[in-house]
Amino acid sequence: MDYTAFQLCSRGFFEKWGDGMHRSKDNLQVLEPADEPVTLTRVTPNRRIQIVFWGLRAYIVVMVVLVIIGFARGMH
């Protein structure tokens, strides 16, 4: 069955099919605060990823230097 845009956007359609947009926030789960803090561990990235990030840092430094040179030459 084909529905018109009005039928799809009307509240009755969503209530009938239950997409969750009409539900209240009463059913949210409330968690108690933890007594002890959770210790987080660091992930050691792959060697290739480290190289890519160092390359990205170098690229950013080169771009900043070029922008500074551009501003310095444009001031005259």
N, C-alpha and C positions, 0 to 999 in steps of 0.2 A: 504494500500500500504506500502510495506517495503522500508525503506530508508537505503542507505549505510552510513557508518560513515563519509565519505567525504561529502555526501549530507547534513547530519545533522549539520556538523561543518562549512559548507560554508556560506559566508555572505548572499548569495541570499536566503537561507532558512530562516534565522532569519529576514531578511527584509520582506519576504513574510508573515510570521506568526506573526511578531511583538512582540518579547519577551521583547523589551525595551532596549536591549543592544546596538542598533545602534542609539538610540536617543541622541540628544545633550542635554547639560545642560541648554538650554535657557528657558525651561519651569519650572524651579525651582521657588518656591514662596519665595519672599524676604520680610521679616518682618521688620517693623520699630522698633527701640529700644523703650522700654517702658520708660515713664517718671518717674513712681514710681516703686521702687523695690517691688517684690512680697514677701510677708511674708510667710515663710514656717513653718509648724507645725510639731512637732515631734509625732511619733506614739508610744504609750506605748505598749510594747510587752506583750504578754500573760505570765502568771506566769510560765508556763511550759517552754516556750522559754527562759525566764530569767534563770531558773535553768539549762537548757542545756548549755547555754553560760557560766555560772559560772563553770560548770563542765569542759567545754572545756578549760577555763582559768587555772583551777587547773591542768588539764592534761598537758598543755603546760609547766607550772612551774615545775611539776615533771619530765618531759622529759628533760628540760634544766638542772636541778639539776643532773640527772643521766648522762648526757653527760659531765658535768663538773667533776663529780666523775670519770668517765671513762678516761677522759684526764689526770686527776691528777694521777691516778694509772698507766696509761700507760707511763708516763714520766720517771718513775724509771727504 
